[in-house]
Amino acid sequence: MRTYKTILTALQGFLLLACIANAAEKAEVSSTRHGVFASDKGQVVKYDAVGNVLLTFRTGSVHRIQQLQNGNVLCQSGWKKLIEVNPKGKTVWSYDAQNRNGNEGKRLEVHAFQRLENGNTMVVENGIGRIIEINKAGEIQHELKYKVKQLNAHRDVRQGHKLKNGNYLLCHEGEGRVTEYSPTGRIVWDYQVSLFGKPRKGGHGPKGWGNQVFNAIRLPSGNTLIATGSGHSVLEVTPKKVIVWHLKQNDIPGVTLAWVTSLELLPNGNIVVGNCHAGPDNPQLIEVTKDKKLVWSFKDFKNLGNATAASATVGVQGEVIR
């Protein structure tokens, strides 16, 4: 009997430790609105709406996570390679940008990419100065040049999207500029992110300041939503470049924005914002209404860290613009 009790006590202790460990791995979510993919510490993590970890797979650095219609995700594995990963965490497709299509031996990074409706993949080649669309075999189907004052493999473009009108919307981080290009490379719209009268200040955290724009999405209204990166804010600007909405660094009580990265417009009109380099006292993701009310927050400094730049909500009903 004593042996039985000893085994039972040990088993209960083991189960308690397992429960504590699982609890420690959970993300802190303010409500169960949706799940999320997020990346940091060399891995992509999938969470359910409660914050439980459902999947992790190793990558290099990641600046975008695109969920595909087949249930897979497309992301980076470092700055030179793209991978498509299935729901079990297995890589089923990859593209080595450094060693394909004439890039061997050249300084290159890929931060912006997109799987297109026709199955091809858009790849923006920082340092090379071009946007290409490749088929599954990695062969170029279309290409065009983008315009920067001086090529820089790390800072040319942070995020970019092919729009429904066939144009390309790029965020030129190094120049603080959001530019829309036609399929031939002609500039059809250009927006310079303002410093709002403040001097530049180095650093990635809340005390830094700049206009190193990270992301931009085109809204159904024709306006453009811009994550200003080191500008600690989100702007909505009209085609005539008028700011009609501005989420500033300290507009949300209890939240300080730092390097603003990922952007999503949900079907209910709310906006999901990535809050990178803000420190462990702040959430890495927030969902806000257009009247700047916080309705959801996400924080995980165990599986992720202070450089969570890429994310994507999971399980949202309806079209999400991201």
C-alpha positions in Angstrom: 0.0 0.0 0.0 2.8 2.4 0.9 4.5 1.7 -2.5 1.2 2.4 -4.2 0.8 5.7 -2.4 4.4 6.6 -3.3 3.8 5.9 -7.0 0.5 7.8 -6.9 2.1 10.8 -5.2 5.0 10.8 -7.7 2.5 10.6 -10.6 0.5 13.5 -9.2 3.6 15.5 -8.9 4.6 14.8 -12.4 1.2 15.8 -13.7 1.3 19.0 -11.7 4.7 19.9 -13.1 3.5 19.1 -16.6 0.5 21.4 -16.1 2.8 24.1 -14.8 5.1 23.7 -17.8 2.2 23.9 -20.3 0.8 26.9 -18.6 4.2 28.6 -18.8 4.3 28.0 -22.5 0.9 29.6 -23.1 0.7 33.1 -24.5 -1.1 35.8 -22.6 -4.3 36.8 -24.5 -6.8 39.3 -23.3 -9.7 37.4 -24.9 -10.3 34.4 -27.2 -11.0 36.3 -30.4 -8.7 34.4 -32.7 -5.6 32.3 -32.9 -2.3 33.6 -34.3 0.9 32.7 -36.1 3.9 34.6 -34.9 7.7 34.4 -35.2 10.8 35.1 -33.2 13.8 33.3 -31.8 14.3 31.5 -35.1 11.0 29.8 -35.1 7.4 30.2 -36.2 4.7 29.4 -33.5 1.0 28.7 -34.1 -1.3 29.5 -31.2 -5.0 28.8 -30.6 -7.4 31.5 -29.4 -6.7 30.6 -25.8 -2.9 31.0 -26.3 -2.0 27.4 -26.3 0.9 26.4 -28.6 -0.3 24.2 -31.4 2.8 24.0 -33.6 6.3 25.2 -33.8 8.9 24.9 -36.6 12.4 26.2 -37.0 13.2 28.9 -39.4 15.8 31.7 -39.6 14.7 35.3 -39.2 11.1 36.0 -40.4 9.4 39.2 -41.5 6.3 37.8 -43.0 4.0 34.8 -42.5 1.5 34.2 -45.3 -1.3 31.6 -44.8 -2.1 29.8 -48.0 -5.4 28.4 -49.2 -4.1 24.8 -49.1 -3.5 25.2 -45.3 0.2 25.7 -45.6 2.2 28.8 -44.6 4.8 30.6 -46.6 7.6 32.4 -44.8 11.3 33.0 -44.8 14.1 30.8 -43.5 16.6 33.6 -43.0 16.9 36.5 -45.4 17.8 34.5 -48.5 15.4 31.6 -48.6 11.6 31.1 -48.7 9.9 28.0 -47.4 6.4 26.6 -47.6 5.5 24.5 -44.6 2.5 22.2 -44.2 0.3 21.9 -41.0 2.6 19.2 -39.6 5.6 21.6 -39.8 7.2 19.9 -42.8 8.8 22.0 -45.5 7.2 21.1 -48.9 8.6 23.8 -51.1 11.6 26.1 -51.0 13.3 28.8 -53.0 16.9 29.8 -52.5 17.0 33.4 -53.8 20.7 33.7 -53.3 21.6 30.9 -55.7 18.9 31.3 -58.4 18.2 33.5 -61.4 21.6 35.2 -61.6 22.0 36.1 -58.0 25.0 33.9 -57.2 27.7 35.8 -55.3 25.6 39.0 -55.0 24.5 40.8 -51.8 20.8 40.0 -51.5 18.1 39.7 -48.9 14.4 38.9 -49.3 12.0 40.5 -46.8 8.9 40.9 -49.1 7.2 38.0 -50.9 3.7 36.8 -51.7 2.1 33.6 -53.1 -0.2 34.9 -55.9 -3.6 33.6 -57.0 -2.1 31.9 -60.1 0.3 29.9 -57.9 3.3 31.9 -58.8 5.3 33.6 -56.0 6.3 37.3 -55.9 9.8 37.8 -54.6 11.3 41.3 -53.9 15.1 41.1 -54.2 16.7 43.6 -51.9 20.2 44.7 -53.1 19.4 43.5 -56.7 16.7 46.1 -57.2 14.0 44.0 -58.8 10.6 42.3 -58.2 10.2 38.9 -59.8 7.4 36.4 -60.1 8.5 32.8 -60.2 6.7 29.6 -60.9 6.9 26.5 -58.7 10.2 25.5 -60.4 11.7 28.9 -59.5 11.7 30.2 -63.0 11.0 33.9 -63.6 7.6 34.6 -65.2 7.7 38.4 -64.8 10.2 41.0 -63.5 10.5 44.7 -63.0 12.8 47.1 -61.4 12.0 49.2 -58.3 13.6 52.6 -57.6 15.9 53.6 -54.7 18.6 56.1 -54.5 21.2 53.5 -53.6 20.7 49.7 -53.4 21.0 48.2 -49.9 20.4 44.5 -49.4 18.9 45.0 -45.9 17.0 48.3 -46.2 15.7 48.6 -49.7 12.2 47.1 -49.1 10.7 45.7 -45.9 7.2 44.6 -46.9 5.5 44.5 -50.3 2.3 43.3 -51.8 0.9 42.7 -55.3 -2.4 44.6 -55.4 -5.7 43.5 -57.0 -5.2 46.0 -59.8 -1.9 44.3 -60.8 0.4 46.9 -59.3 2.9 46.4 -56.5 3.0 48.3 -53.2 6.4 48.5 -51.6 7.7 49.9 -48.4 11.1 51.4 -49.0 12.4 51.2 -45.4 15.7 53.0 -45.9 14.0 56.0 -47.6 10.8 56.1 -45.5 8.7 55.8 -48.6 5.7 53.8 -49.7 5.5 53.4 -53.5 3.1 51.8 -55.9 4.6 50.5 -59.1 2.9 49.5 -62.3 3.7 46.0 -63.8 6.3 47.8 -66.0 8.0 49.5 -63.0 6.4 53.0 -63.5 5.7 54.8 -60.2 2.0 55.5 -60.0 1.8 56.6 -56.4 4.3 57.6 -53.8 4.0 58.6 -50.1 6.9 59.9 -48.0 6.4 59.1 -44.3 6.8 62.2 -42.2 9.1 62.7 -39.2 6.4 65.1 -37.8 9.0 67.7 -37.0 11.1 65.5 -34.7 14.8 64.7 -35.1 15.8 61.2 -35.9 17.0 59.1 -33.0 18.6 55.7 -33.2 17.4 52.5 -31.6 14.7 50.0 -32.2 12.8 50.6 -29.0 10.2 53.1 -27.9 12.7 55.9 -27.4 14.0 55.7 -30.9 12.5 57.8 -33.7 12.4 57.7 -37.5 10.3 56.9 -40.5 11.7 53.5 -41.4 8.4 52.2 -42.8 7.7 48.5 -42.4 4.4 47.7 -43.9 1.5 49.0 -45.9 -1.8 47.6 -47.1 -4.3 49.0 -49.6 -7.8 49.3 -48.1 -11.1 48.7 -50.0 -11.7 52.5 -49.8 -8.6 53.1 -51.9 -6.8 54.5 -48.8 -3.5 53.0 -47.7 -2.8 51.8 -44.1 0.9 52.3 -43.2 2.9 50.8 -40.3 5.6 53.4 -39.9 8.2 51.1 -38.2 10.4 53.4 -36.1 7.7 56.0 -36.3 5.7 54.1 -33.6 2.4 54.6 -35.4 -0.1 53.6 -38.0 -1.3 56.0 -40.6 -4.2 55.9 -43.0 -3.7 58.1 -46.0 -5.9 58.9 -49.0 -4.8 58.7 -52.6 -4.2 62.5 -52.3 -1.8 61.8 -49.4 -4.0 63.3 -46.7 -3.8 61.6 -43.3 -7.3 60.7 -42.1 -6.4 58.4 -39.2 -3.3 58.3 -37.0 -2.7 55.8 -34.2 0.1 57.3 -32.2 2.6 55.7 -29.8 0.6 56.4 -26.6 -3.0 56.5 -27.9 -3.9 53.1 -26.3 -3.9 53.3 -22.5 -1.4 50.8 -21.0 0.3 50.1 -24.4 3.4 51.8 -25.7 4.1 51.3 -29.4 7.7 50.8 -30.6 8.6 49.4 -34.0 5.3 48.9 -35.7 5.4 46.0 -38.1 2.5 43.7 -39.2 -0.9 45.0 -40.2 -4.2 43.3 -40.7 -7.7 44.8 -41.5 -10.3 42.4 -40.1 -13.8 42.0 -41.5 -15.2 43.9 -38.5 -13.1 47.0 -39.4 -10.7 46.5 -36.5 -6.9 46.6 -37.1 -4.3 44.2 -35.8 -1.0 45.8 -35.2 2.4 44.2 -34.6 4.3 46.0 -31.8 8.0 44.9 -32.1 10.9 45.9 -29.8 8.5 47.4 -27.2 9.8 45.3 -24.3 8.2 42.7 -22.0 5.8 45.2 -20.4 4.0 45.6 -23.7 2.0 43.2 -25.9 3.6 42.1 -29.2 0.2 42.2 -30.9 -2.9 44.3 -30.4 -6.3 44.6 -32.0 -7.8 48.1 -32.0 -11.0 49.7 -33.2 -11.0 52.8 -35.4 -11.9 54.8 -32.4 -8.7 53.5 -30.8 -10.2 51.1 -28.3 -8.1 48.0 -27.4 -10.2 44.9 -27.8 -7.5 42.2 -27.9 -3.8 41.8 -27.0 -1.3 39.1 -27.3 2.0 38.6 -25.4 4.5 35.7 -25.2 8.0 36.4 -24.1 8.7 32.7 -23.5 8.4 31.2 -27.0 8.9 34.6 -28.6 10.8 37.6 -27.6 11.4 41.3 -28.3 11.8 41.0 -32.0 8.4 39.6 -33.0 8.0 41.3 -36.3 5.9 38.8 -38.2 2.4 37.6 -37.4 -1.0 36.6 -38.8 -4.3 35.9 -37.2 -5.9 32.5 -37.5 -9.5 31.5 -37.7 -11.1 34.9 -38.5 -14.3 34.5 -40.4 -14.4 36.6 -43.6 -11.7 38.3 -45.7 -8.7 39.6 -43.8 -6.6 42.2 -45.7 -2.9 41.7 -44.8 
